[in-house]
């Protein structure tokens, strides 16, 4: 505190100097003008060397960001167009696949019908052949029966001639032969 009191007393004693601090004299105005001019030149120098390059850098960055945003928007639009194009192509491919499947089904049904027709035709040929073979077997059986009848008749004739028997015995032999051959043989 002692120093503060001494400083205050020294300021009071020099009353003349105190009035000069608040007075505007030429030196103060010259110093202020020189400081203002120096600040002006300093501002111009800083503006030229610091602010202008900073502004240019910021403008360049702003332009770069703007162009990148425009490029991104163009890329997005192109991507949307490509997506729509691919979705259209996928729809076309789905339609083509459905059409191909439909055609394949039609061809498969046609092949199935064709195979069934061939199978029916083959079955009919087999049935016709089986009927012919059955007819031939029937004819062969009838021929065998006739042959057996002829053999029986000739055996009978041989027995009749060998036995030289009367008419009643001959009729008994014929009845016996007929019974051996059966009635079904005569019906077919």
C-alpha positions as CSV (number, residue, x, y, z in Angstrom):
1,X,0.0,0.0,0.0
2,X,2.9,2.2,0.6
3,X,3.8,2.3,-3.1
4,X,0.3,3.2,-4.1
5,X,0.2,6.2,-1.7
6,X,3.5,7.4,-3.1
7,X,2.3,7.1,-6.7
8,X,-0.8,9.0,-5.9
9,X,1.1,11.8,-4.1
10,X,3.5,12.1,-7.0
11,X,0.6,12.5,-9.4
12,X,-1.0,15.3,-7.3
13,X,2.3,17.3,-7.1
14,X,2.7,17.3,-10.8
15,X,-0.6,18.9,-11.6
16,X,0.7,20.3,-14.9
17,X,1.6,17.0,-16.3
18,X,-1.8,15.6,-15.5
19,X,-3.5,18.2,-17.6
20,X,-1.4,17.2,-20.6
21,X,-2.6,13.5,-20.6
22,X,-6.1,14.7,-21.3
23,X,-5.1,17.6,-23.7
24,X,-5.0,17.0,-27.4
25,X,-1.7,18.2,-28.5
26,X,0.0,17.9,-31.9
27,X,2.2,15.0,-30.9
28,X,-0.8,12.9,-29.8
29,X,-2.7,13.7,-33.0
30,X,0.4,12.9,-35.1
31,X,0.9,9.7,-33.2
32,X,-2.7,8.8,-33.6
33,X,-2.7,9.6,-37.3
34,X,0.5,7.7,-37.9
35,X,-1.0,4.7,-36.0
36,X,-4.2,4.9,-38.1
37,X,-2.1,5.1,-41.4
38,X,0.0,2.2,-40.2
39,X,-3.1,0.2,-39.3
40,X,-4.6,1.0,-42.7
41,X,-1.4,-0.2,-44.5
42,X,-1.2,-3.2,-42.2
43,X,-4.8,-4.0,-43.0
44,X,-4.2,-3.6,-46.8
45,X,-1.1,-5.8,-46.6
46,X,-2.9,-8.4,-44.5
47,X,-5.8,-8.3,-46.8
48,X,-3.5,-8.8,-49.8
49,X,-1.3,-11.5,-48.3
50,X,-3.7,-13.2,-45.9
51,X,-7.4,-12.4,-46.4
52,X,-7.5,-12.6,-50.2
53,X,-5.8,-16.0,-50.4
54,X,-8.0,-17.2,-47.5
55,X,-11.1,-15.9,-49.4
56,X,-9.9,-17.5,-52.6
57,X,-9.3,-20.8,-50.8
58,X,-12.7,-20.7,-49.2
59,X,-14.3,-19.8,-52.5
60,X,-12.4,-22.7,-54.2
61,X,-13.5,-25.0,-51.4
62,X,-17.1,-23.8,-51.7
63,X,-17.0,-24.3,-55.5
64,X,-15.4,-27.7,-55.1
65,X,-18.1,-28.7,-52.6
66,X,-20.8,-27.3,-54.9
67,X,-19.4,-29.3,-57.9
68,X,-19.2,-32.4,-55.8
69,X,-22.8,-32.0,-54.7
70,X,-23.8,-31.4,-58.3
71,X,-21.8,-34.5,-59.3
72,X,-23.4,-36.5,-56.5
73,X,-26.8,-35.4,-57.6
74,X,-26.1,-36.3,-61.2
75,X,-24.7,-39.7,-60.1
76,X,-27.9,-40.2,-58.0
77,X,-30.0,-39.4,-61.0
78,X,-28.0,-41.7,-63.2
79,X,-28.2,-44.5,-60.5
80,X,-32.0,-44.0,-60.4
81,X,-32.2,-44.2,-64.2
82,X,-30.0,-47.3,-64.2
83,X,-32.1,-48.9,-61.4
84,X,-35.3,-48.2,-63.3
85,X,-33.7,-49.6,-66.5
86,X,-32.6,-52.8,-64.7
87,X,-36.0,-53.1,-63.1
88,X,-37.6,-52.8,-66.5
89,X,-35.2,-55.4,-67.8
90,X,-35.9,-57.7,-64.9
91,X,-39.7,-57.4,-65.6
92,X,-39.0,-58.2,-69.3
93,X,-36.8,-61.2,-68.2
94,X,-39.6,-62.4,-65.9
95,X,-42.1,-62.1,-68.8
96,X,-39.7,-63.9,-71.1
97,X,-39.2,-66.6,-68.5
98,X,-42.9,-67.0,-68.1
99,X,-43.4,-67.2,-71.9
100,X,-40.6,-69.7,-72.2
101,X,-42.1,-71.8,-69.4
102,X,-45.5,-71.6,-71.1
103,X,-44.0,-72.7,-74.4
104,X,-42.1,-75.5,-72.7
105,X,-45.3,-76.7,-71.0
106,X,-47.1,-76.6,-74.3
107,X,-44.3,-78.6,-75.9
108,X,-44.3,-81.0,-73.0
109,X,-48.1,-81.5,-73.3
110,X,-47.8,-82.0,-77.1
111,X,-45.0,-84.5,-76.5
112,X,-47.0,-86.3,-73.8
113,X,-50.0,-86.5,-76.2
114,X,-47.8,-87.7,-79.0
115,X,-46.3,-90.4,-76.7
116,X,-49.7,-91.4,-75.5
117,X,-51.0,-91.7,-79.1
118,X,-47.9,-93.8,-80.0
119,X,-48.6,-96.0,-77.0
120,X,-52.3,-96.4,-77.9
121,X,-51.3,-97.3,-81.5
122,X,-48.8,-99.8,-80.2
123,X,-51.3,-101.2,-77.8
124,X,-53.9,-101.5,-80.6
125,X,-51.3,-103.3,-82.8
126,X,-50.5,-105.6,-79.9
127,X,-54.2,-106.3,-79.3
128,X,-54.8,-106.9,-83.0
129,X,-51.8,-109.3,-83.1
130,X,-53.0,-111.0,-80.0
131,X,-56.5,-111.4,-81.5
132,X,-54.9,-112.8,-84.7
133,X,-52.7,-115.2,-82.7
134,X,-55.8,-116.2,-80.6
135,X,-57.7,-116.7,-83.9
136,X,-54.8,-118.8,-85.3
137,X,-54.6,-120.8,-82.0
138,X,-58.4,-121.3,-82.1
139,X,-58.1,-122.4,-85.8
140,X,-55.2,-124.6,-84.9
141,X,-57.1,-126.1,-82.0
142,X,-60.1,-126.7,-84.3
143,X,-57.8,-128.3,-86.9
144,X,-56.3,-130.5,-84.1
145,X,-59.9,-131.5,-83.1
146,X,-60.8,-132.3,-86.7
147,X,-57.6,-134.3,-87.0
148,X,-58.3,-136.1,-83.8
149,X,-61.8,-136.8,-85.0
150,X,-60.5,-138.2,-88.3
151,X,-58.0,-140.3,-86.3
152,X,-60.9,-141.4,-84.0
153,X,-63.1,-142.1,-86.9
154,X,-60.4,-144.1,-88.6
155,X,-59.7,-146.0,-85.3
156,X,-63.4,-146.6,-85.0
157,X,-63.6,-147.8,-88.6
158,X,-60.7,-150.1,-87.9
159,X,-62.3,-151.4,-84.7
160,X,-65.6,-151.9,-86.6
161,X,-63.9,-153.7,-89.4
162,X,-61.8,-155.7,-86.9
163,X,-64.6,-156.6,-84.7
164,X,-67.2,-157.1,-87.4
165,X,-69.9,-156.6,-85.0
166,X,-73.5,-155.8,-85.4
167,X,-75.2,-152.4,-85.7
168,X,-76.0,-152.1,-82.0
169,X,-72.3,-152.4,-81.1
170,X,-71.4,-149.8,-83.8
171,X,-73.9,-147.3,-82.3
172,X,-72.4,-147.9,-78.9
173,X,-68.9,-147.3,-80.3
174,X,-70.1,-144.0,-81.9
175,X,-71.7,-142.9,-78.7
176,X,-68.7,-143.8,-76.7
177,X,-66.5,-141.9,-79.2
178,X,-68.7,-138.9,-79.1
179,X,-68.6,-138.9,-75.3
180,X,-64.8,-139.0,-75.4
181,X,-64.7,-136.0,-77.7
182,X,-67.3,-134.1,-75.7
183,X,-70.1,-131.9,-76.9
184,X,-68.0,-128.7,-76.8
185,X,-65.9,-129.9,-79.7
186,X,-68.9,-130.0,-82.0
187,X,-70.1,-126.6,-80.9
188,X,-67.0,-124.7,-81.9
